[in-house]
Amino acid sequence: MAKSFRCQDAGVVCRAEVTGETEEEVLAKAVEHARTAHGVDLAQSTTLANFARSVIRDDGKS
């Protein structure tokens, strides 16, 4: 089942959504999006990365 991450679910005012086949793929895309779009380096913060991982959902579920 595909996975997705939405910035809105993390409390960020942003309409971006990234999807992938695995949680790791989605997290990698979310980290890149956070860095380029928001200037936040999730790779440097375990707490932020874990939070981002916690809001990854199976596609079709909120």
Secondary structure in CASP SS format (residue, H / E / C, confidence):
PFRMAT SS
TARGET T0000
AUTHOR 0000-0000-0000
METHOD secondary structure of the structure
MODEL  1
M C 1.00
A C 1.00
K E 1.00
S E 1.00
F E 1.00
R E 1.00
C H 1.00
Q H 1.00
D H 1.00
A H 1.00
G C 1.00
V C 1.00
V C 1.00
C C 1.00
R C 1.00
A C 1.00
E E 1.00
V E 1.00
T E 1.00
G E 1.00
E C 1.00
T C 1.00
E H 1.00
E H 1.00
E H 1.00
V H 1.00
L H 1.00
A H 1.00
K H 1.00
A H 1.00
V H 1.00
E H 1.00
H H 1.00
A H 1.00
R H 1.00
T H 1.00
A H 1.00
H H 1.00
G C 1.00
V C 1.00
D C 1.00
L H 1.00
A H 1.00
Q H 1.00
S C 1.00
T H 1.00
T H 1.00
L H 1.00
A H 1.00
N H 1.00
F H 1.00
A H 1.00
R H 1.00
S H 1.00
V C 1.00
I C 1.00
R E 1.00
D E 1.00
D C 1.00
G C 1.00
K C 1.00
S C 1.00
END
